[in-house]
Amino acid sequence: MSRRCSVALRRARSSRSRCAAGRPVARLGPADRSRERRRDVDRETLRAILADTPVDGGFAADIASMRDAEAKVGDPWEHH
């Protein structure tokens, strides 16, 4: 079982398309997007896009409430 999983993971990393019996059956990528060509952007363009994107005012509160709802764990670096 472990060997088959390793083979499947290596194949998944090597390609964005999945084939069965030599025929394409799936494409890996964002589910909410139709097929589109990848576009690389430079750092300054990305920074400008992020700077112009409004921040959701409730986002930080949502994250804080989710963290508060999680079970507390001890310090993983602390020796017992």
PDB file of N, CA, C and O in Angstrom:
ATOM      1  N   MET A   1       0.816  -1.187   0.000  1.00  0.00           N
ATOM      2  CA  MET A   1       0.000   0.000   0.000  1.00  0.00           C
ATOM      3  C   MET A   1       0.864   1.256   0.000  1.00  0.00           C
ATOM      4  O   MET A   1       0.626   2.171  -0.789  1.00  0.00           O
ATOM      5  N   SER A   2       1.859   1.309   0.873  1.00  0.00           N
ATOM      6  CA  SER A   2       2.729   2.473   0.986  1.00  0.00           C
ATOM      7  C   SER A   2       3.448   2.750  -0.324  1.00  0.00           C
ATOM      8  O   SER A   2       3.573   3.901  -0.742  1.00  0.00           O
ATOM      9  N   ARG A   3       3.916   1.702  -0.963  1.00  0.00           N
ATOM     10  CA  ARG A   3       4.630   1.860  -2.231  1.00  0.00           C
ATOM     11  C   ARG A   3       3.708   2.453  -3.295  1.00  0.00           C
ATOM     12  O   ARG A   3       4.116   3.329  -4.057  1.00  0.00           O
ATOM     13  N   ARG A   4       2.453   1.968  -3.346  1.00  0.00           N
ATOM     14  CA  ARG A   4       1.516   2.492  -4.339  1.00  0.00           C
ATOM     15  C   ARG A   4       1.211   3.967  -4.084  1.00  0.00           C
ATOM     16  O   ARG A   4       1.080   4.750  -5.026  1.00  0.00           O
ATOM     17  N   CYS A   5       1.100   4.341  -2.820  1.00  0.00           N
ATOM     18  CA  CYS A   5       0.861   5.754  -2.497  1.00  0.00           C
ATOM     19  C   CYS A   5       2.039   6.611  -2.935  1.00  0.00           C
ATOM     20  O   CYS A   5       1.853   7.698  -3.482  1.00  0.00           O
ATOM     21  N   SER A   6       3.250   6.124  -2.696  1.00  0.00           N
ATOM     22  CA  SER A   6       4.443   6.870  -3.093  1.00  0.00           C
ATOM     23  C   SER A   6       4.481   7.070  -4.599  1.00  0.00           C
ATOM     24  O   SER A   6       4.800   8.158  -5.079  1.00  0.00           O
ATOM     25  N   VAL A   7       4.159   6.028  -5.340  1.00  0.00           N
ATOM     26  CA  VAL A   7       4.152   6.117  -6.806  1.00  0.00           C
ATOM     27  C   VAL A   7       3.099   7.138  -7.247  1.00  0.00           C
ATOM     28  O   VAL A   7       3.364   7.967  -8.117  1.00  0.00           O
ATOM     29  N   ALA A   8       1.917   7.078  -6.652  1.00  0.00           N
ATOM     30  CA  ALA A   8       0.845   8.013  -7.025  1.00  0.00           C
ATOM     31  C   ALA A   8       1.239   9.451  -6.713  1.00  0.00           C
ATOM     32  O   ALA A   8       0.972  10.353  -7.507  1.00  0.00           O
ATOM     33  N   LEU A   9       1.874   9.674  -5.560  1.00  0.00           N
ATOM     34  CA  LEU A   9       2.306  11.024  -5.211  1.00  0.00           C
ATOM     35  C   LEU A   9       3.379  11.540  -6.157  1.00  0.00           C
ATOM     36  O   LEU A   9       3.348  12.707  -6.549  1.00  0.00           O
ATOM     37  N   ARG A  10       4.325  10.687  -6.529  1.00  0.00           N
ATOM     38  CA  ARG A  10       5.359  11.106  -7.484  1.00  0.00           C
ATOM     39  C   ARG A  10       4.732  11.474  -8.818  1.00  0.00           C
ATOM     40  O   ARG A  10       5.123  12.466  -9.433  1.00  0.00           O
ATOM     41  N   ARG A  11       3.771  10.691  -9.268  1.00  0.00           N
ATOM     42  CA  ARG A  11       3.104  10.999 -10.535  1.00  0.00           C
ATOM     43  C   ARG A  11       2.319  12.301 -10.443  1.00  0.00           C
ATOM     44  O   ARG A  11       2.309  13.094 -11.384  1.00  0.00           O
ATOM     45  N   ALA A  12       1.666  12.518  -9.311  1.00  0.00           N
ATOM     46  CA  ALA A  12       0.878  13.750  -9.134  1.00  0.00           C
ATOM     47  C   ALA A  12       1.775  14.971  -9.163  1.00  0.00           C
ATOM     48  O   ALA A  12       1.405  16.001  -9.727  1.00  0.00           O
ATOM     49  N   ARG A  13       2.954  14.868  -8.562  1.00  0.00           N
ATOM     50  CA  ARG A  13       3.879  16.003  -8.555  1.00  0.00           C
ATOM     51  C   ARG A  13       4.438  16.288  -9.937  1.00  0.00           C
ATOM     52  O   ARG A  13       4.782  17.431 -10.236  1.00  0.00           O
ATOM     53  N   SER A  14       4.536  15.279 -10.781  1.00  0.00           N
ATOM     54  CA  SER A  14       5.204  15.439 -12.070  1.00  0.00           C
ATOM     55  C   SER A  14       4.308  16.058 -13.140  1.00  0.00           C
ATOM     56  O   SER A  14       4.812  16.499 -14.172  1.00  0.00           O
ATOM     57  N   SER A  15       3.012  16.101 -12.923  1.00  0.00           N
ATOM     58  CA  SER A  15       2.113  16.589 -13.964  1.00  0.00           C
ATOM     59  C   SER A  15       0.844  17.164 -13.351  1.00  0.00           C
ATOM     60  O   SER A  15       0.451  16.781 -12.249  1.00  0.00           O
ATOM     61  N   ARG A  16       0.210  18.078 -14.063  1.00  0.00           N
ATOM     62  CA  ARG A  16      -1.052  18.648 -13.588  1.00  0.00           C
ATOM     63  C   ARG A  16      -2.245  17.872 -14.118  1.00  0.00           C
ATOM     64  O   ARG A  16      -3.372  18.119 -13.688  1.00  0.00           O
ATOM     65  N   SER A  17      -2.028  16.933 -15.048  1.00  0.00           N
ATOM     66  CA  SER A  17      -3.113  16.150 -15.614  1.00  0.00           C
ATOM     67  C   SER A  17      -3.048  14.717 -15.125  1.00  0.00           C
ATOM     68  O   SER A  17      -1.961  14.182 -14.905  1.00  0.00           O
ATOM     69  N   ARG A  18      -4.191  14.098 -14.955  1.00  0.00           N
ATOM     70  CA  ARG A  18      -4.274  12.700 -14.550  1.00  0.00           C
ATOM     71  C   ARG A  18      -4.827  11.900 -15.719  1.00  0.00           C
ATOM     72  O   ARG A  18      -5.775  12.321 -16.382  1.00  0.00           O
ATOM     73  N   CYS A  19      -4.227  10.743 -15.961  1.00  0.00           N
ATOM     74  CA  CYS A  19      -4.667   9.882 -17.048  1.00  0.00           C
ATOM     75  C   CYS A  19      -5.029   8.505 -16.499  1.00  0.00           C
ATOM     76  O   CYS A  19      -4.426   8.026 -15.538  1.00  0.00           O
ATOM     77  N   ALA A  20      -6.012   7.886 -17.119  1.00  0.00           N
ATOM     78  CA  ALA A  20      -6.377   6.506 -16.813  1.00  0.00           C
ATOM     79  C   ALA A  20      -6.459   5.783 -18.142  1.00  0.00           C
ATOM     80  O   ALA A  20      -7.143   6.225 -19.065  1.00  0.00           O
ATOM     81  N   ALA A  21      -5.760   4.678 -18.228  1.00  0.00           N
ATOM     82  CA  ALA A  21      -5.715   3.906 -19.473  1.00  0.00           C
ATOM     83  C   ALA A  21      -5.270   4.782 -20.639  1.00  0.00           C
ATOM     84  O   ALA A  21      -5.745   4.619 -21.763  1.00  0.00           O
ATOM     85  N   GLY A  22      -4.350   5.721 -20.364  1.00  0.00           N
ATOM     86  CA  GLY A  22      -3.796   6.564 -21.415  1.00  0.00           C
ATOM     87  C   GLY A  22      -4.657   7.740 -21.826  1.00  0.00           C
ATOM     88  O   GLY A  22      -4.276   8.498 -22.717  1.00  0.00           O
ATOM     89  N   ARG A  23      -5.819   7.912 -21.191  1.00  0.00           N
ATOM     90  CA  ARG A  23      -6.717   9.016 -21.543  1.00  0.00           C
ATOM     91  C   ARG A  23      -6.791  10.018 -20.400  1.00  0.00           C
ATOM     92  O   ARG A  23      -6.890   9.611 -19.243  1.00  0.00           O
ATOM     93  N   PRO A  24      -6.747  11.316 -20.686  1.00  0.00           N
ATOM     94  CA  PRO A  24      -6.847  12.319 -19.616  1.00  0.00           C
ATOM     95  C   PRO A  24      -8.227  12.261 -18.951  1.00  0.00           C
ATOM     96  O   PRO A  24      -9.252  12.266 -19.632  1.00  0.00           O
ATOM     97  N   VAL A  25      -8.240  12.207 -17.613  1.00  0.00           N
ATOM     98  CA  VAL A  25      -9.502  12.135 -16.881  1.00  0.00           C
ATOM     99  C   VAL A  25      -9.657  13.270 -15.870  1.00  0.00           C
ATOM    100  O   VAL A  25     -10.763  13.521 -15.392  1.00  0.00           O
ATOM    101  N   ALA A  26      -8.561  13.960 -15.540  1.00  0.00           N
ATOM    102  CA  ALA A  26      -8.651  15.038 -14.549  1.00  0.00           C
ATOM    103  C   ALA A  26      -7.489  15.995 -14.737  1.00  0.00           C
ATOM    104  O   ALA A  26      -6.443  15.641 -15.281  1.00  0.00           O
ATOM    105  N   ARG A  27      -7.703  17.219 -14.271  1.00  0.00           N
ATOM    106  CA  ARG A  27      -6.657  18.231 -14.285  1.00  0.00           C
ATOM    107  C   ARG A  27      -6.583  18.823 -12.898  1.00  0.00           C
ATOM    108  O   ARG A  27      -7.602  19.224 -12.335  1.00  0.00           O
ATOM    109  N   LEU A  28      -5.372  18.883 -12.335  1.00  0.00           N
ATOM    110  CA  LEU A  28      -5.195  19.441 -11.001  1.00  0.00           C
ATOM    111  C   LEU A  28      -5.105  20.956 -11.083  1.00  0.00           C
ATOM    112  O   LEU A  28      -4.430  21.500 -11.957  1.00  0.00           O
ATOM    113  N   GLY A  29      -5.778  21.624 -10.182  1.00  0.00           N
ATOM    114  CA  GLY A  29      -5.739  23.080 -10.153  1.00  0.00           C
ATOM    115  C   GLY A  29      -6.916  23.616  -9.376  1.00  0.00           C
ATOM    116  O   GLY A  29      -7.709  22.839  -8.844  1.00  0.00           O
ATOM    117  N   PRO A  30      -7.048  24.935  -9.297  1.00  0.00           N
ATOM    118  CA  PRO A  30      -8.155  25.524  -8.553  1.00  0.00           C
ATOM    119  C   PRO A  30      -9.501  25.075  -9.124  1.00  0.00           C
ATOM    120  O   PRO A  30      -9.724  25.144 -10.332  1.00  0.00           O
ATOM    121  N   ALA A  31     -10.393  24.614  -8.246  1.00  0.00           N
ATOM    122  CA  ALA A  31     -11.694  24.097  -8.693  1.00  0.00           C
ATOM    123  C   ALA A  31     -12.624  25.205  -9.170  1.00  0.00           C
ATOM    124  O   ALA A  31     -13.525  24.951  -9.970  1.00  0.00           O
ATOM    125  N   ASP A  32     -12.421  26.416  -8.696  1.00  0.00           N
ATOM    126  CA  ASP A  32     -13.340  27.502  -9.039  1.00  0.00           C
ATOM    127  C   ASP A  32     -12.945  28.254 -10.305  1.00  0.00           C
ATOM    128  O   ASP A  32     -13.537  29.285 -10.623  1.00  0.00           O
ATOM    129  N   ARG A  33     -11.973  27.760 -11.012  1.00  0.00           N
ATOM    130  CA  ARG A  33     -11.524  28.450 -12.221  1.00  0.00           C
ATOM    131  C   ARG A  33     -11.643  27.536 -13.434  1.00  0.00           C
ATOM    132  O   ARG A  33     -11.342  26.345 -13.368  1.00  0.00           O
ATOM    133  N   SER A  34     -12.081  28.114 -14.527  1.00  0.00           N
ATOM    134  CA  SER A  34     -12.067  27.359 -15.761  1.00  0.00           C
ATOM    135  C   SER A  34     -10.621  27.290 -16.245  1.00  0.00           C
ATOM    136  O   SER A  34      -9.737  27.933 -15.679  1.00  0.00           O
ATOM    137  N   ARG A  35     -10.396  26.534 -17.257  1.00  0.00           N
ATOM    138  CA  ARG A  35      -9.028  26.432 -17.769  1.00  0.00           C
ATOM    139  C   ARG A  35      -8.530  27.802 -18.182  1.00  0.00           C
ATOM    140  O   ARG A  35      -9.161  28.502 -18.975  1.00  0.00           O
ATOM    141  N   GLU A  36      -7.417  28.161 -17.646  1.00  0.00           N
ATOM    142  CA  GLU A  36      -6.822  29.431 -18.027  1.00  0.00           C
ATOM    143  C   GLU A  36      -5.311  29.281 -18.012  1.00  0.00           C
ATOM    144  O   GLU A  36      -4.757  28.475 -17.265  1.00  0.00           O
ATOM    145  N   ARG A  37      -4.681  30.043 -18.819  1.00  0.00           N
ATOM    146  CA  ARG A  37      -3.228  30.002 -18.915  1.00  0.00           C
ATOM    147  C   ARG A  37      -2.612  30.661 -17.687  1.00  0.00           C
ATOM    148  O   ARG A  37      -3.092  31.700 -17.232  1.00  0.00           O
ATOM    149  N   ARG A  38      -1.573  30.075 -17.161  1.00  0.00           N
ATOM    150  CA  ARG A  38      -0.887  30.630 -16.000  1.00  0.00           C
ATOM    151  C   ARG A  38      -0.176  31.920 -16.398  1.00  0.00           C
ATOM    152  O   ARG A  38       0.436  32.010 -17.461  1.00  0.00           O
ATOM    153  N   ARG A  39      -0.273  32.906 -15.523  1.00  0.00           N
ATOM    154  CA  ARG A  39       0.400  34.170 -15.764  1.00  0.00           C
ATOM    155  C   ARG A  39       1.307  34.477 -14.589  1.00  0.00           C
ATOM    156  O   ARG A  39       0.846  34.561 -13.451  1.00  0.00           O
ATOM    157  N   ASP A  40       2.576  34.642 -14.852  1.00  0.00           N
ATOM    158  CA  ASP A  40       3.513  35.032 -13.808  1.00  0.00           C
ATOM    159  C   ASP A  40       3.543  36.554 -13.740  1.00  0.00           C
ATOM    160  O   ASP A  40       3.483  37.234 -14.765  1.00  0.00           O
ATOM    161  N   VAL A  41       3.635  37.077 -12.527  1.00  0.00           N
ATOM    162  CA  VAL A  41       3.729  38.523 -12.357  1.00  0.00           C
ATOM    163  C   VAL A  41       4.958  38.842 -11.513  1.00  0.00           C
ATOM    164  O   VAL A  41       5.402  38.030 -10.701  1.00  0.00           O
ATOM    165  N   ASP A  42       5.488  40.022 -11.718  1.00  0.00           N
ATOM    166  CA  ASP A  42       6.673  40.428 -10.956  1.00  0.00           C
ATOM    167  C   ASP A  42       6.254  40.865  -9.550  1.00  0.00           C
ATOM    168  O   ASP A  42       5.072  41.083  -9.285  1.00  0.00           O
ATOM    169  N   ARG A  43       7.212  40.988  -8.677  1.00  0.00           N
ATOM    170  CA  ARG A  43       6.979  41.311  -7.270  1.00  0.00           C
ATOM    171  C   ARG A  43       6.225  42.635  -7.099  1.00  0.00           C
ATOM    172  O   ARG A  43       5.303  42.723  -6.287  1.00  0.00           O
ATOM    173  N   GLU A  44       6.611  43.650  -7.853  1.00  0.00           N
ATOM    174  CA  GLU A  44       5.972  44.960  -7.710  1.00  0.00           C
ATOM    175  C   GLU A  44       4.499  44.905  -8.104  1.00  0.00           C
ATOM    176  O   GLU A  44       3.662  45.527  -7.450  1.00  0.00           O
ATOM    177  N   THR A  45       4.177  44.173  -9.156  1.00  0.00           N
ATOM    178  CA  THR A  45       2.779  44.035  -9.570  1.00  0.00           C
ATOM    179  C   THR A  45       1.973  43.331  -8.492  1.00  0.00           C
ATOM    180  O   THR A  45       0.864  43.756  -8.167  1.00  0.00           O
ATOM    181  N   LEU A  46       2.521  42.256  -7.934  1.00  0.00           N
ATOM    182  CA  LEU A  46       1.827  41.537  -6.864  1.00  0.00           C
ATOM    183  C   LEU A  46       1.615  42.439  -5.654  1.00  0.00           C
ATOM    184  O   LEU A  46       0.531  42.452  -5.071  1.00  0.00           O
ATOM    185  N   ARG A  47       2.630  43.182  -5.280  1.00  0.00           N
ATOM    186  CA  ARG A  47       2.485  44.108  -4.141  1.00  0.00           C
ATOM    187  C   ARG A  47       1.398  45.148  -4.413  1.00  0.00           C
ATOM    188  O   ARG A  47       0.622  45.481  -3.517  1.00  0.00           O
ATOM    189  N   ALA A  48       1.339  45.660  -5.641  1.00  0.00           N
ATOM    190  CA  ALA A  48       0.319  46.654  -5.988  1.00  0.00           C
ATOM    191  C   ALA A  48      -1.080  46.035  -5.917  1.00  0.00           C
ATOM    192  O   ALA A  48      -2.017  46.671  -5.434  1.00  0.00           O
ATOM    193  N   ILE A  49      -1.219  44.808  -6.393  1.00  0.00           N
ATOM    194  CA  ILE A  49      -2.518  44.123  -6.329  1.00  0.00           C
ATOM    195  C   ILE A  49      -2.945  43.952  -4.878  1.00  0.00           C
ATOM    196  O   ILE A  49      -4.091  44.236  -4.529  1.00  0.00           O
ATOM    197  N   LEU A  50      -2.023  43.486  -4.027  1.00  0.00           N
ATOM    198  CA  LEU A  50      -2.348  43.278  -2.613  1.00  0.00           C
ATOM    199  C   LEU A  50      -2.649  44.596  -1.908  1.00  0.00           C
ATOM    200  O   LEU A  50      -3.538  44.657  -1.059  1.00  0.00           O
ATOM    201  N   ALA A  51      -1.915  45.648  -2.257  1.00  0.00           N
ATOM    202  CA  ALA A  51      -2.141  46.957  -1.631  1.00  0.00           C
ATOM    203  C   ALA A  51      -3.512  47.522  -2.007  1.00  0.00           C
ATOM    204  O   ALA A  51      -4.140  48.215  -1.207  1.00  0.00           O
ATOM    205  N   ASP A  52      -3.977  47.224  -3.230  1.00  0.00           N
ATOM    206  CA  ASP A  52      -5.267  47.726  -3.694  1.00  0.00           C
ATOM    207  C   ASP A  52      -6.448  46.848  -3.281  1.00  0.00           C
ATOM    208  O   ASP A  52      -7.600  47.224  -3.497  1.00  0.00           O
ATOM    209  N   THR A  53      -6.175  45.685  -2.692  1.00  0.00           N
ATOM    210  CA  THR A  53      -7.231  44.762  -2.289  1.00  0.00           C
ATOM    211  C   THR A  53      -7.712  45.124  -0.893  1.00  0.00           C
ATOM    212  O   THR A  53      -6.920  45.144   0.049  1.00  0.00           O
ATOM    213  N   PRO A  54      -9.002  45.410  -0.750  1.00  0.00           N
ATOM    214  CA  PRO A  54      -9.496  45.785   0.577  1.00  0.00           C
ATOM    215  C   PRO A  54      -9.395  44.615   1.553  1.00  0.00           C
ATOM    216  O   PRO A  54      -9.572  43.453   1.185  1.00  0.00           O
ATOM    217  N   VAL A  55      -9.108  44.955   2.801  1.00  0.00           N
ATOM    218  CA  VAL A  55      -8.989  43.947   3.849  1.00  0.00           C
ATOM    219  C   VAL A  55     -10.354  43.747   4.488  1.00  0.00           C
ATOM    220  O   VAL A  55     -11.056  44.713   4.787  1.00  0.00           O
ATOM    221  N   ASP A  56     -10.723  42.494   4.696  1.00  0.00           N
ATOM    222  CA  ASP A  56     -11.977  42.169   5.363  1.00  0.00           C
ATOM    223  C   ASP A  56     -11.825  42.502   6.843  1.00  0.00           C
ATOM    224  O   ASP A  56     -10.999  41.908   7.536  1.00  0.00           O
ATOM    225  N   GLY A  57     -12.612  43.439   7.317  1.00  0.00           N
ATOM    226  CA  GLY A  57     -12.510  43.885   8.701  1.00  0.00           C
ATOM    227  C   GLY A  57     -12.748  42.796   9.730  1.00  0.00           C
ATOM    228  O   GLY A  57     -12.218  42.880  10.838  1.00  0.00           O
ATOM    229  N   GLY A  58     -13.529  41.775   9.401  1.00  0.00           N
ATOM    230  CA  GLY A  58     -13.822  40.712  10.351  1.00  0.00           C
ATOM    231  C   GLY A  58     -12.861  39.546  10.298  1.00  0.00           C
ATOM    232  O   GLY A  58     -12.974  38.614  11.094  1.00  0.00           O
ATOM    233  N   PHE A  59     -11.916  39.581   9.374  1.00  0.00           N
ATOM    234  CA  PHE A  59     -11.017  38.436   9.190  1.00  0.00           C
ATOM    235  C   PHE A  59     -10.222  38.121  10.446  1.00  0.00           C
ATOM    236  O   PHE A  59     -10.192  36.971  10.884  1.00  0.00           O
ATOM    237  N   ALA A  60      -9.578  39.123  11.032  1.00  0.00           N
ATOM    238  CA  ALA A  60      -8.765  38.888  12.227  1.00  0.00           C
ATOM    239  C   ALA A  60      -9.613  38.355  13.374  1.00  0.00           C
ATOM    240  O   ALA A  60      -9.172  37.480  14.118  1.00  0.00           O
ATOM    241  N   ALA A  61     -10.827  38.877  13.521  1.00  0.00           N
ATOM    242  CA  ALA A  61     -11.719  38.393  14.577  1.00  0.00           C
ATOM    243  C   ALA A  61     -12.132  36.946  14.326  1.00  0.00           C
ATOM    244  O   ALA A  61     -12.221  36.153  15.263  1.00  0.00           O
ATOM    245  N   ASP A  62     -12.386  36.600  13.056  1.00  0.00           N
ATOM    246  CA  ASP A  62     -12.732  35.215  12.717  1.00  0.00           C
ATOM    247  C   ASP A  62     -11.597  34.266  13.065  1.00  0.00           C
ATOM    248  O   ASP A  62     -11.827  33.204  13.644  1.00  0.00           O
ATOM    249  N   ILE A  63     -10.375  34.644  12.715  1.00  0.00           N
ATOM    250  CA  ILE A  63      -9.211  33.800  13.007  1.00  0.00           C
ATOM    251  C   ILE A  63      -9.042  33.655  14.516  1.00  0.00           C
ATOM    252  O   ILE A  63      -8.785  32.556  15.007  1.00  0.00           O
ATOM    253  N   ALA A  64      -9.185  34.752  15.255  1.00  0.00           N
ATOM    254  CA  ALA A  64      -9.038  34.706  16.713  1.00  0.00           C
ATOM    255  C   ALA A  64     -10.082  33.791  17.335  1.00  0.00           C
ATOM    256  O   ALA A  64      -9.765  33.028  18.247  1.00  0.00           O
ATOM    257  N   SER A  65     -11.322  33.855  16.857  1.00  0.00           N
ATOM    258  CA  SER A  65     -12.365  33.005  17.445  1.00  0.00           C
ATOM    259  C   SER A  65     -12.123  31.536  17.117  1.00  0.00           C
ATOM    260  O   SER A  65     -12.407  30.670  17.945  1.00  0.00           O
ATOM    261  N   MET A  66     -11.606  31.239  15.931  1.00  0.00           N
ATOM    262  CA  MET A  66     -11.285  29.848  15.597  1.00  0.00           C
ATOM    263  C   MET A  66     -10.150  29.336  16.473  1.00  0.00           C
ATOM    264  O   MET A  66     -10.183  28.195  16.935  1.00  0.00           O
ATOM    265  N   ARG A  67      -9.164  30.163  16.697  1.00  0.00           N
ATOM    266  CA  ARG A  67      -8.048  29.762  17.561  1.00  0.00           C
ATOM    267  C   ARG A  67      -8.513  29.541  18.997  1.00  0.00           C
ATOM    268  O   ARG A  67      -8.071  28.604  19.662  1.00  0.00           O
ATOM    269  N   ASP A  68      -9.398  30.398  19.467  1.00  0.00           N
ATOM    270  CA  ASP A  68      -9.920  30.252  20.828  1.00  0.00           C
ATOM    271  C   ASP A  68     -10.733  28.968  20.973  1.00  0.00           C
ATOM    272  O   ASP A  68     -10.755  28.365  22.046  1.00  0.00           O
ATOM    273  N   ALA A  69     -11.399  28.550  19.901  1.00  0.00           N
ATOM    274  CA  ALA A  69     -12.239  27.350  19.946  1.00  0.00           C
ATOM    275  C   ALA A  69     -11.414  26.061  19.909  1.00  0.00           C
ATOM    276  O   ALA A  69     -11.914  25.001  20.287  1.00  0.00           O
ATOM    277  N   GLU A  70     -10.160  26.137  19.460  1.00  0.00           N
ATOM    278  CA  GLU A  70      -9.314  24.946  19.382  1.00  0.00           C
ATOM    279  C   GLU A  70      -8.867  24.523  20.769  1.00  0.00           C
ATOM    280  O   GLU A  70      -8.738  25.345  21.677  1.00  0.00           O
ATOM    281  N   ALA A  71      -8.632  23.230  20.914  1.00  0.00           N
ATOM    282  CA  ALA A  71      -8.097  22.720  22.181  1.00  0.00           C
ATOM    283  C   ALA A  71      -6.684  23.257  22.369  1.00  0.00           C
ATOM    284  O   ALA A  71      -5.890  23.309  21.430  1.00  0.00           O
ATOM    285  N   LYS A  72      -6.391  23.652  23.588  1.00  0.00           N
ATOM    286  CA  LYS A  72      -5.066  24.187  23.899  1.00  0.00           C
ATOM    287  C   LYS A  72      -4.047  23.044  23.928  1.00  0.00           C
ATOM    288  O   LYS A  72      -4.340  21.948  24.406  1.00  0.00           O
ATOM    289  N   VAL A  73      -2.875  23.313  23.421  1.00  0.00           N
ATOM    290  CA  VAL A  73      -1.779  22.344  23.465  1.00  0.00           C
ATOM    291  C   VAL A  73      -0.622  22.987  24.208  1.00  0.00           C
ATOM    292  O   VAL A  73      -0.467  24.208  24.228  1.00  0.00           O
ATOM    293  N   GLY A  74       0.176  22.143  24.810  1.00  0.00           N
ATOM    294  CA  GLY A  74       1.336  22.660  25.536  1.00  0.00           C
ATOM    295  C   GLY A  74       2.447  23.079  24.585  1.00  0.00           C
ATOM    296  O   GLY A  74       2.352  22.906  23.370  1.00  0.00           O
ATOM    297  N   ASP A  75       3.475  23.620  25.157  1.00  0.00           N
ATOM    298  CA  ASP A  75       4.639  24.042  24.389  1.00  0.00           C
ATOM    299  C   ASP A  75       5.368  22.803  23.891  1.00  0.00           C
ATOM    300  O   ASP A  75       5.843  22.020  24.713  1.00  0.00           O
ATOM    301  N   PRO A  76       5.480  22.586  22.582  1.00  0.00           N
ATOM    302  CA  PRO A  76       6.121  21.375  22.071  1.00  0.00           C
ATOM    303  C   PRO A  76       7.620  21.314  22.403  1.00  0.00           C
ATOM    304  O   PRO A  76       8.223  20.243  22.340  1.00  0.00           O
ATOM    305  N   TRP A  77       8.214  22.444  22.751  1.00  0.00           N
ATOM    306  CA  TRP A  77       9.642  22.471  23.045  1.00  0.00           C
ATOM    307  C   TRP A  77       9.925  22.284  24.539  1.00  0.00           C
ATOM    308  O   TRP A  77      11.072  22.120  24.954  1.00  0.00           O
ATOM    309  N   GLU A  78       8.864  22.313  25.324  1.00  0.00           N
ATOM    310  CA  GLU A  78       9.032  22.153  26.769  1.00  0.00           C
ATOM    311  C   GLU A  78       9.191  20.669  27.106  1.00  0.00           C
ATOM    312  O   GLU A  78       8.397  19.832  26.676  1.00  0.00           O
ATOM    313  N   HIS A  79      10.219  20.363  27.872  1.00  0.00           N
ATOM    314  CA  HIS A  79      10.449  18.964  28.287  1.00  0.00           C
ATOM    315  C   HIS A  79       9.670  18.679  29.562  1.00  0.00           C
ATOM    316  O   HIS A  79       9.655  19.484  30.494  1.00  0.00           O
ATOM    317  N   HIS A  80       9.032  17.532  29.585  1.00  0.00           N
ATOM    318  CA  HIS A  80       8.233  17.171  30.767  1.00  0.00           C
ATOM    319  C   HIS A  80       8.980  16.174  31.610  1.00  0.00           C
ATOM    320  O   HIS A  80       8.478  15.745  32.649  1.00  0.00           O
TER     321      HIS A  80
END
